[in-house]
């Protein structure tokens, strides 16, 4: 699937336009629309969606979102921040992920580039690969990827403290939490 334009502002809206060359590819804009709407209502996503439009003749799907002018990608902001600011933003990002995982939703493409800062708050976006499947392995893989991406900004010790908070905030069984911890630490080669 090719995304022609991403978050193109026109008037009071952003338009995310998908090029869909077969029927299966129409799934991604539907996921983007549904999960953005669900997670916005749960205070995890920061950009609410308005509508989803299909143009079968031109093989396009358009997700229409409210326009937000003052947002910045988190991974771009982190390079120019003080250490305590970085930790605060990354801690908020992990809290959003814990909330999302607690709802039984996996993002599908989780990394620092999937977070935006709007009015000094961190929000998740880009839900085209999201699913209602809380597999221990998938949550562990996502949180490992996020751990790996954040430790280059704030170091292992700070990231590990934030990861411990993620585990505490995650609404899952003790067994699931231990499996996620085991997976992440094993992948990081730390016992």
C-alpha positions in Angstrom: 0.0 0.0 0.0 1.2 3.4 -0.8 0.2 6.5 1.1 0.0 9.3 -1.3 -0.2 12.2 1.1 0.1 12.1 4.9 -1.7 14.6 7.0 -2.2 17.1 4.3 -3.9 20.2 5.8 -6.8 21.7 3.9 -9.2 24.1 5.8 -10.0 22.7 9.3 -9.0 19.2 8.4 -6.1 16.9 7.8 -6.4 14.3 5.1 -4.5 11.0 5.1 -4.9 9.6 1.6 -4.3 5.9 0.9 -3.8 4.4 -2.6 -5.4 0.9 -2.5 -4.7 -1.2 -5.5 -6.7 -4.2 -4.3 -9.7 -4.7 -2.0 -7.6 -6.1 0.9 -5.6 -2.8 1.0 -8.8 -0.9 2.0 -8.3 -2.5 5.5 -5.6 0.0 6.5 -7.6 3.2 6.2 -10.5 1.5 8.0 -8.1 0.5 10.9 -6.7 4.1 10.9 -10.2 5.5 11.2 -11.6 3.1 13.8 -8.6 2.9 16.2 -8.0 6.7 16.0 -11.6 7.2 17.0 -11.6 4.6 19.8 -8.3 5.7 21.3 -9.1 9.4 21.1 -12.2 8.6 23.2 -9.9 6.7 25.7 -7.5 9.6 25.9 -4.6 7.8 24.1 -4.8 9.3 20.6 -4.6 13.1 20.2 -6.0 13.7 16.7 -9.6 12.8 16.4 -10.9 11.4 13.1 -14.0 12.8 11.5 -14.9 10.6 8.5 -13.7 7.9 6.2 -14.3 8.1 2.5 -13.8 5.5 -0.2 -13.2 6.3 -3.9 -13.3 2.9 -5.5 -13.0 4.2 -9.1 -9.7 6.0 -8.3 -8.6 3.3 -5.8 -8.3 5.7 -2.9 -9.4 5.9 0.6 -9.3 9.1 2.7 -9.3 9.4 6.4 -10.4 12.9 7.4 -9.1 14.2 10.8 -9.4 17.4 12.7 -6.7 19.8 11.9 -4.1 20.3 14.6 -1.6 23.0 13.7 0.8 23.0 16.6 2.1 19.4 16.7 5.6 18.0 16.4 6.9 14.5 16.1 8.3 13.3 19.4 11.4 11.8 17.9 12.3 15.2 16.4 11.8 17.0 19.6 13.9 14.7 21.8 17.2 15.7 20.0 17.0 19.2 21.4 15.7 18.7 24.9 17.2 18.6 28.4 17.5 15.2 30.0 14.6 15.8 32.5 12.3 16.9 29.7 13.2 13.9 27.6 12.4 11.6 30.5 9.1 13.3 31.1 7.9 13.0 27.5 9.1 9.4 27.2 7.4 8.5 30.4 4.2 9.9 29.1 4.6 7.9 25.9 5.1 4.7 27.8 2.0 5.5 29.9 -0.1 5.9 26.6 1.2 2.5 25.4 0.3 0.9 28.7 -3.2 2.3 28.4 -3.5 1.1 24.8 -2.2 -2.4 25.6 -4.5 -2.6 28.7 -7.4 -2.1 26.3 -6.3 -5.2 24.3 -5.0 -3.1 21.4 -1.6 -3.5 19.8 -0.4 -0.7 17.6 1.4 -2.8 15.0 4.1 -0.2 14.2 5.2 1.2 17.5 8.2 3.5 17.6 9.0 7.1 18.7 7.9 8.3 15.3 4.4 7.2 16.1 4.1 9.9 18.9 3.3 13.5 18.4 3.4 16.3 21.0 0.4 18.6 21.0 0.2 21.4 23.6 3.0 19.8 25.6 1.2 16.4 25.8 2.3 13.2 24.1 -0.2 11.4 21.9 -0.1 8.2 19.7 -1.2 8.3 16.1 -0.9 6.3 12.9 -3.1 3.4 13.6 -3.3 1.8 10.2 -1.7 -1.5 11.5 -3.5 -1.6 14.9 -5.4 -4.7 16.0 -7.7 -5.9 18.8 -5.3 -8.6 19.7 -3.4 -8.5 23.0 -1.0 -11.3 22.5 1.7 -11.3 25.1 4.3 -11.7 22.4 3.1 -8.8 20.3 2.8 -6.4 23.3 6.3 -7.5 24.4 7.7 -7.0 20.9 6.2 -3.5 20.7 7.4 -2.4 24.1 10.9 -3.9 23.4 11.0 -1.8 20.2 10.0 1.3 22.1 12.6 0.5 24.9 15.3 0.1 22.3 14.4 3.4 20.6 14.2 5.4 23.8 17.4 4.2 25.5 19.5 6.0 22.9 17.9 9.3 24.1 17.9 8.8 27.9 20.1 5.8 28.5 19.4 2.3 29.8 18.8 3.2 33.5 16.2 5.9 32.8 14.4 3.8 30.2 14.4 0.8 32.5 12.7 2.8 35.3 10.1 4.0 32.8 9.6 0.4 31.6 9.1 -0.7 35.2 6.3 1.9 35.4 4.8 0.6 32.2 4.6 -2.9 33.7 3.0 -1.5 36.9 0.4 0.5 34.9 -0.4 -2.4 32.5 -3.8 -3.9 33.3 -2.8 -7.6 32.7 -2.2 -10.7 34.7 1.0 -11.1 36.7 1.8 -14.0 34.3 1.5 -11.7 31.3 3.6 -9.0 32.9 6.3 -11.5 33.7 6.3 -12.8 30.2 6.6 -9.3 28.8 9.5 -8.5 31.2 11.3 -11.8 30.3 11.0 -11.2 26.6 12.2 -7.6 26.8 15.2 -8.3 29.1 16.1 -11.4 27.1 16.1 -9.4 23.8 18.2 -6.7 25.5 20.6 -9.5 26.7 20.3 -8.4 30.4 19.5 -10.8 33.2 
